[in-house]
Amino acid sequence: MLTKKQIELVKATVPVLREHGVALTSHFYKRMLSHNPELRQVFNMGHQRAGFQQQALAGAVLAYAENIENLQPLLGAVAHIANKHVSVGIRAEHYPIVGKHLIASIKEVLGEAATDELLDAWAAAYSQLADILIETEKSIYDKNAVAEGGWTGWRFFKVSEKSRQTDDVTSFKLVPIDHGKMPKIKAGQYISVRVFVKGQELVQPRQYTVVNTDSTSLTIAVKKIEADEKSPAGMVSNTLHNQINEGDVVEVSFPVGEFNLPAGNGKLCLLSAGIGITPLFAMLKEAVRKDPTRKIFFIHVCKSKEAIPFSGEIDLLVKEGAVTFEVFETSVHGRPSEDFFKNIAEKNTDYCVCGPVSFMKLAAAELVKNGVSENKIHAEKFGTGAI
């Protein structure tokens, strides 16, 4: 339990975190990965090189400091982070390492401003947050371990089918090589796939949505991430596309994720952009299977219709259920405008939204502005951090 003085000291660093948070977290990651290089096999080194993780951690540390007196607003983020941690194998023993380097980084970056009293306050604050995450993650690990077909850590799966969906999206059907049972997987959940990246001498995990599952297998869809001005090529996606073939073996974590199909049979709008279509495609299948009469409006934003994975299966689901599927082509219409969201906003509809961060933030803000309650908007994004 933090003392009143410690809370005041942590909150007093908020202005510094707003201005210099990324500098602090950049120093932290550089320090930690230099002193503990084994963690390079756990962290997303592509996002490290692009600066995404540094930005995400800076935002998380700032939010924690701002809410240090009342953590209730952060519980959703805690659940999101805990699921991500479990999917890549973060364990309780990792937290003391992170804490040591975080406090050392605060001292080294702030210099004389980092008094012993301030460092003690942040050490106590970190310990409080670590305890919350460790407890939350332990409950997920324990639940996964006792589930039928469950496991913790990594399980070996063989690629039984590799299928090209679009120019840059390939699906992989995976079967456990131990021939054991498969767990029940909720639509919207994801796994981590871990592979050895040749040329980088790294083992790297990445999360991919389970788009299909049965009693003996699961299927994921992987978009090949090419290098651009802002970020390097995706190490795992390129390894899967270029080097992993049918018959090869990969490591897989237990399916997790809190972004699932809303309960009930009310009107549902699935709104996706880019590879964000994958969890919503899984939700569409589950929704139609549960209740073919449920009214579902599915809108996918993409460059062109040729860029839609699983388009044939989506067409079949449209015929089976009360589903309307529309494609918003940015090559024709440009990016979605305020009017686009205004036209689809309905107060009695649940919205499941997935895509790039900028799209997610715009969609949520515009839907709320047009009368949709925040508790009717269910969102997820890919990559590091939360919306």
N, C-alpha and C positions, 0 to 999 in steps of 0.2 A: 504494500500500500504506500503510495507516494504521500509525502508530507505536503502541507499547504505551501511551504517555502519551495519545495522541489517543483510543484506544479507551476508556481509563479516563475521560476527560473526557466522551465521548459517553454512556457508561453512567451517569455521575453525574447526567445530566439526566433519567433515567427517572422519578424521582418527580415532577419538575416537569411532564413531559409527561403523566403520569397525571392530574394535577390541573388543568393549564392548557393541555392540548394543543389543545382546540377554540378557545380564545381566541387561541392562536398561529396556527392555520391560518385562522381567520376574518380576522385581521389580514393574513395573507399574501395571501389571495385578494383582499381589498379593495384592498390595495396594488398587487398585480400587475395586476389588471383596470383599475385607475385609470391606471397608468403605461403599460400595454400593452393598450389597449381592443380591439385587433384580435383578441386571444385570447377575447373574448366570443363570437366566431363559432365557436370550437372547444369551449369548455367548456359543459356543460349548465347553462344559466342558471336553469332551473326548479329543479334540485337546489341551485344556489347560493342561491336565494331561500328555499328550505325548510331550508337548513342541512345537507343530506345529504352534500354533497361535503366540507364542512368536517369533519364527524364522521368520514367515511371516511378522509380524509387524516391526521387526528389519530391514528386507530388504526394506519394504515400507518407513520407516523413513529415511533410508540411501539414497534411490533413490530420495526422496523429497529434502533432503539436497543437494545432488549432482546436482539437476536440479532446484534449487530455483530461478535462474535467468531466466530460460526459461522452463515453465511447459508443453510445447507442446508435448514432448516425453512421458509424463505421462498421456495424455488424454485417451488413451486406457485402462490403468489401472484404471483410475477414473471411467470410464463407467462400468468396471467389478466389482469394489468395490461397486459402487452405486447400481447395480442390486442385489448384494449379501445382502447389507444392507436392501434394500426394502423387499427382500424375508423373512427376519427374523424380520422385524418391527422396525428397527432403525429409530428414529425420531429426529427432530431438538433439542428437549429438552435433548437428550443424550449427545450432543457434549460438552456443558459446563462441564459436569461431567468428561468426558474423558480428556478434556483440563486441568482441575484442577489437576487431578492425574498425568498426563504426566509431567507437569511443576514441580510439587512437586517431582516427581521421578527423574527428571534431577538434581534437587538441591540436593536430598539425595544421589544419586549415584556418582555425580561428586564432591561433597563436596566443598572445597574452590575454585575449578576451576569454579564453577557455580556462576559467578558474577551476580549482579543485572542486569547489562547491557546485559549479555548473556541470562539470563532468560527472560528479556523483549523481546529480539530478537526472541527467540523461541516461546514465547506467541503470538507475532505478526504473526510468520510463521504458527503456528497452527491455528490461527484465519482465516488466508487467505485460508488454505486448508479446514477448516471446512465450510467456506462460499461456496466454490466450490462444496463440496459434498452435503451440504444441498440443494443448488439450483438444482443440478442434480437430487437428490433423490425426491425433491418436484415435478419436472416435470414428473417423472415416476409415483409417487403416483397420481398426477392429471390426467394423461392420463389413468391410470388403473381405476380410479373412474368413469370416464365418458364413458368408453368403454361399448358396449353392453354386458350385462352379467358380468360387472365389479364390483370390490369391492376393498376396502383397508383394511388393518388389516387381521383378521382371519375370515374364513367362515367354518361352520361345514359341513363335508361330511361323508357319511356312506359308509362302505365297503360293496359293493354289490357282489363282487367276489374276492376270494383269491386263487391264482393258483400257484403251484410249477412249476418253469421253469427248474431249475437245482438243484443240491444238496444244493447250497447256495444262489440261487436267487429265489425270490417269487414276483409275480406281484399282485397288488392290484387295482381293479377297484373301483373308488370312485364316488358317486353321491351326489349332494348337497341336504341336508335334507330340505332346504327351497323350493325345486322344481323350483327355479328360472332359468333363462337362463344361459347358459355356454358361456364364451368368445371364440373368435377365438384364437387358440394357434398355434404359429409357431413351426415347427419341430426344435428341439434342445433346446427349452425353458424348464424351470424347475419350480417346486413349492417347497415351504417348507411345510413339514408335522410336526405338533407339537403334542407331546404326553406327558403324565405324566409318568415318569420313576420310577416305584416302587422300593423301597429299596434305592434310591438316593434322594428321596423327591425333585425332580427337574422336571420342565416342560422344555422340550428340543425340539428345531426345527432342522430339517435336510433337505437339498435340494435333490430332486430326479427329474430326467428327466421325462417329460410326454412322454410316448412311444406310446400312442394312445389316441384319443379324438373323441367325437361325440357331438351331440346336447344336450345330457343329462348326460355325464360322462367324466371322464378322467382316464387313467391308468398309474401307475408308476411301476417300477421294483426296488426291494430293495435287495441288496446283504447283507447277514448276515456277519458282521465283527467280527471275532473271535479275542481273545486276542493273542498277540505274545510278543516277547522280547522287541519290540520297542514301543508298544502302547497297551492300554487296549481294551477290547471288545467294540464294538459299542453299545452305550446305546439305541439309537433310533432303529437301525436296529434289534437288538435282541428283543426289545419290540414289534416291528411290527411282526417279525417272530413268536415269542413265545406266545404273549399275545393278540394281536389284531386279531380278527376273523370276519367273515362275520356277518354283523349287527351292529358291533361296530362303534363308531363315533370318528373321528379325526379332528383336525383343519388344515386348508389349506390356504396358502397365494396365491395371484394372480400370475399367470405364468409370469415370466420375463426371460431375458437372451438375450445376443447379439450374441451368437454362433448359427447362423442359416444357412440354406441352401444357398449357393452362387447363385446369380441370373444368368439367362441365361440358355442355353442348351448345353454348351460346355462339354468336357470330364471332368469326376469327379472321383476322387479317395477317397474313404472313408477308413480311416486307424485307427483301434481301437485296444485297448488292455484291457483285463479284462472287468470290468463293464463299461468301456468307450464305449462299443458297443451300449448302450442305446440311446444316442442322434443321433448316426449315423444310427441306425435302423429306428428312426423316420424320419430322412432326406431321407433315401432310399425310404420309403413309399411315402413321399411327392414328391420326384423327379420323381418316376415312375408314380404317379398319374398325375402330370403336363405334362410329356412328356415321354411316354413309349419308345421312340426311343433314348433318351439320353444315351450315352455310360457311364456306371458306372462300376468301378472296386472297389470291396469291399474286403478288407483284414482284417481279425480279428486274432489277436495274443492272444493265450490262452494256457493253459496247455494241454488240450485235447479237442476233438470235443464234448465230453459229457458236456463240460462246457459252451456251447453256448446257451444263452436264446433266445427264439423266433425263433429257427432254422427252424421250420415248416413254419412259415410265411415268413421267408427269402427265403426259397426254392420256395415258390409260387411267390414272387416278381421277382426272377431270371427268372421264366418262363414267367411272364407278360411283363418284360422290357428287355432292352439290357444290362443286368446285368451279370457280372462275379463275383462269390463269392469264395474266397479262405480262407482256414484256415491254419495259421502258428502255428503248435503245438510245444511249447517249450519243452515238454517232449521228443520230437523226435529230434528237430533241435537245441535246446538251444535258447538263446536270439538272436533276429535279429542282423545281422552283417552289416558292411558297405556295403557289396555287395548286401544285401537284399534291402537297400534303393536305391542304385545305379541302380538296375534293374527296379525299379518302377518310377524313376524320369523322368518326361517329362515336357518340358517347357510350353506346351499349355494345361496343365491340372490343375484344381483346386483341392487342397488337403484339406480335412477336417479330423482333427486328434484329437483323444481323448483317454486318458488313464493316467497312473501314470506319475508323473513329470519327472522321469528319461527317460522314453520312449518318452515323448513329446519333451524334449530338444534334445535328440538324433535324433529323426525323423526330426525336424525342421533344425537342423544343417546339417545333411547329405543331405537332399533335396536341401538346398541352395548350399551346396558344389558341388552338381551335376547339377547346372544350373537352379534350380527352383527359380523364383522370390519370395521374401518374401511376396508380396501382393497376391500370389497365395496359401499361406499356412494359413489356418484358424484353429485355435487351441483352445481347451478348456480342462480344467482338473477338477477333482473333489477334494474337500477338501479345505483347507485354503490357501489363497494367489493366486497369478497369475503366469503364466509361465514366 
